[in-house]
């Protein structure tokens, strides 16, 4: 996804520059000469045709809405493998493409929001400094963070103390309530014996999956300013803040809000679920 973003930015700038340079310096000379050999070059013709289209796509994708595909089961039962989702890119501020730098602040994530973000990597101490590596054990200090976009749910806000123990999330010392909804049998969730529960997250109750007999990661995390604590809804099949810590605000990409298609495999060869179309992400 990031490679496509880079290609889109480069193609937009290149076609725009070719079109502008021709218009400022070469088009008048060709018009004055008026010979057959002075017709508009093919490169200029293509640049003039493609630049407006590329510019519109770049603006929409960078500042308005961006599509993503769900590749894993970490957000079951609410987001399924093969879901194509739309992400609101201006919900938390306008950010530059490629480097994700926020230059206009418009809002902050709320508890329960489903967010897309740059995977921040595992925190490791190297030479007295905390660095982030794509490898959880930080074998090589200079190893860059894996350039991926992930999706999870915001559980902890700045200043919160989050704990997870005995399959229960607690926020600032108050355990959340859970309402059993029965067994969940979809094998794609990757959690045998999963139970469907309604988690009473303040302001955003939602369904989660858990295997109540499984051994899961437990711990406590304090969320500093400018950070968030995120978790997957599929609690026994999600690599989230319980493993790699808090999420820096600078890594946010946007807020997921709609499923517009569900399709797995080339040309939906592994399945197409029309009932998922138009599903709001809550």
Protein Blocks (a to p, Z undefined) as FASTA:
>chain_A
ZZmmmmmmmmmmmmmmmmmmmmmmmmmmmmmnopaklcccfklmmmmmmmmmmmmmmmmm
mmmcccdddfbfklcckbcghiacdddfklnopcdehjlpafbdfbdcdehiacddddeb
jaddeehiacddfbfnlmalklccdddddddddfbdghiacddeehiaceehiacdddde
bjcfbfklopghiacdddddehiacdddddfkbccddddddddehiacdddfblmlcccf
klnopadfklpgbdcfbdfbdcedeehlnoccfklgopacZZ
